[in-house]
Amino acid sequence: MKPPVSISEAESIVLAVLWRTSPATTEAVVAALARQRQWQESTIKTLLNRLLKKGAIRAKKDGRRYIYSPVLTRDQWLSSESDGLLDRLFGGRVAPMVAHFSKHQKLSKKDIAELKVLIQGLGDD
């Protein structure tokens, strides 16, 4: 997989199923999504086909059905998404992003403690 590949929000929901339960048949993906989305089976098949074309998943034929598994890892996707967010909204810089969130969303004491540990760890290099 060559990140970054553009994954839509709907495609990421299908990918999340495969990250949790892989390999999976179309039926298994449909069943997993039926609990959280009101998508038609045809919609899910379309999303699976899009992910296949993008190279984010692979399919193995098993008789008359396909078994899907992810090629794109969750970590690769998170890295690509977070880099894109940083670049688009904060000029690629982390500090302005943290400042923005600290102004507009209350950081818990746990969040602040974790940020302090991260910052202290950066100084150890």
Phi and psi in degrees as a GROMACS rama.xvg file:
@    title "Ramachandran Plot"
@    xaxis  label "Phi"
@    yaxis  label "Psi"
@TYPE xy
-108.555  89.1017  LYS-2
-64.7221  154.149  PRO-3
-90.1414  137.592  PRO-4
-115.245  137.926  VAL-5
-79.5375  117.037  SER-6
-114.666  122.674  ILE-7
-72.1514  168.094  SER-8
-60.4341  -44.2997  GLU-9
-63.8264  -42.0016  ALA-10
-63.9946  -36.1458  GLU-11
-65.8041  -29.6215  SER-12
-68.3413  -41.1121  ILE-13
-66.4264  -43.3161  VAL-14
-59.7135  -39.0896  LEU-15
-59.762  -36.6268  ALA-16
-62.6207  -44.4265  VAL-17
-69.8461  -32.5992  LEU-18
-65.143  -33.8667  TRP-19
-80.8042  -41.2661  ARG-20
-133.689  86.0177  THR-21
-129.751  141.821  SER-22
-74.8857  158.027  PRO-23
-143.807  144.333  ALA-24
-80.0687  167.204  THR-25
-56.2609  -43.9593  THR-26
-60.5883  -39.8046  GLU-27
-67.2386  -39.6556  ALA-28
-65.7377  -44.8152  VAL-29
-58.925  -45.9111  VAL-30
-63.0297  -42.0393  ALA-31
-64.7116  -38.7871  ALA-32
-79.1166  -21.6745  LEU-33
-62.3537  -28.5451  ALA-34
-74.9695  -24.1758  ARG-35
-118.484  -17.6477  GLN-36
-133.863  154.54  ARG-37
-104.779  54.7382  GLN-38
-93.3857  144.574  TRP-39
-72.7248  155.14  GLN-40
-57.9949  -37.78  GLU-41
-63.1148  -34.5706  SER-42
-64.6315  -44.3656  THR-43
-65.6254  -40.5119  ILE-44
-63.514  -38.8256  LYS-45
-62.3489  -43.8219  THR-46
-64.4263  -40.5351  LEU-47
-61.4504  -43.1687  LEU-48
-64.3579  -39.0005  ASN-49
-61.5865  -44.7376  ARG-50
-63.6811  -36.7435  LEU-51
-62.1067  -48.4004  LEU-52
-61.8515  -32.8671  LYS-53
-79.5668  -11.6649  LYS-54
80.8308  12.8838  GLY-55
-79.299  -25.0545  ALA-56
-134.403  166.731  ILE-57
-126.442  158.565  ARG-58
-128.765  138.079  ALA-59
-118.991  128.138  LYS-60
-76.1025  133.248  LYS-61
-133.73  90.9451  ASP-62
69.3087  -120.887  GLY-63
-97.1897  4.18032  ARG-64
-122.969  167.713  ARG-65
-113.254  146.381  TYR-66
-116.551  124.139  ILE-67
-103.699  145.454  TYR-68
-146.23  150.383  SER-69
-75.4403  145.406  PRO-70
-102.261  -43.6211  VAL-71
-74.6543  124.418  LEU-72
-83.3344  160.774  THR-73
-61.8805  -40.2646  ARG-74
-63.0852  -41.0485  ASP-75
-61.5721  -44.3725  GLN-76
-64.722  -46.3188  TRP-77
-59.9764  -41.8266  LEU-78
-62.5818  -46.3017  SER-79
-63.4559  -45.885  SER-80
-64.4167  -43.9842  GLU-81
-70.6333  -36.5234  SER-82
-62.6457  -43.0744  ASP-83
-62.7113  -42.5481  GLY-84
-62.3311  -47.9336  LEU-85
-59.6254  -46.3631  LEU-86
-63.0573  -48.1635  ASP-87
-67.453  -42.4353  ARG-88
-102.703  -24.9042  LEU-89
-131.592  21.5369  PHE-90
60.803  26.6037  GLY-91
78.7624  8.21501  GLY-92
-106.899  137.969  ARG-93
-79.4772  -41.1725  VAL-94
-56.8161  -46.5429  ALA-95
-62.8653  -31.6733  PRO-96
-65.8711  -46.8662  MET-97
-62.9808  -40.7135  VAL-98
-61.7341  -42.6748  ALA-99
-59.8128  -49.2534  HIS-100
-66.3345  -33.7591  PHE-101
-70.527  -26.9671  SER-102
-79.5021  -36.7229  LYS-103
-103.853  -12.5048  HIS-104
-138.018  135.798  GLN-105
-69.0533  124.66  LYS-106
-86.0214  132.206  LEU-107
-74.5618  165.189  SER-108
-60.1506  -35.6292  LYS-109
-65.4091  -43.7205  LYS-110
-58.3014  -46.5678  ASP-111
-63.6978  -43.1004  ILE-112
-62.6298  -41.6275  ALA-113
-65.4247  -39.1607  GLU-114
-64.1882  -41.043  LEU-115
-61.1049  -43.1038  LYS-116
-62.8645  -43.1863  VAL-117
-61.4966  -44.4771  LEU-118
-65.743  -43.1423  ILE-119
-62.1065  -38.062  GLN-120
-64.788  -31.6823  GLY-121
-67.8996  -30.1233  LEU-122
-75.7591  -9.98303  GLY-123
-79.8883  -9.85838  ASP-124
